[in-house]
Amino acid sequence: MPSLRIQARATSPPAPMPSRNESIAVPLGVLTQLVAGGVPVARATRAVAELLRRGARDEQLIALNDDVRSYVAAGASPEAALDVRTRGLTAVLPPVGGGSVVTGDMSSPGAAATGAKKP
């Protein structure tokens, strides 16, 4: 079994995690399952941490893990499966810092896409 080493890096500290009213058991369990399924520790950790920063709910993390396992069972590499499923989930999560992705006046067709505003 390969040994795990934690290395300190001279980088800026990670963005703070949003406050969770939920247990950390699900994110830790998903992280453990991803690693047990062949995803490298650092890659799995980054993915779960990023999803938590973006506000992923426990149900979404569990579904991500289930989907990754299904992709791997169908022949995908663990990392490729995680990448595909993470992209799918991040597409529906707000960006880090919250807020809406859509800006502009939504009352006229095409206004948000062009940035045009009503006079």
Secondary structure, 3 states (H helix, E strand, C coil): CCCCCCCCCCCCCCCCCCCCCCCCHHHHHHHHHHHHCCCCHHHHHHHHHHHHHCCCCHHHHHHHHHHHHHHHHCCCCHHHHHHHHHHHHHCCCCCCCCCCCCCCCCCCCCHHHHCCCCC
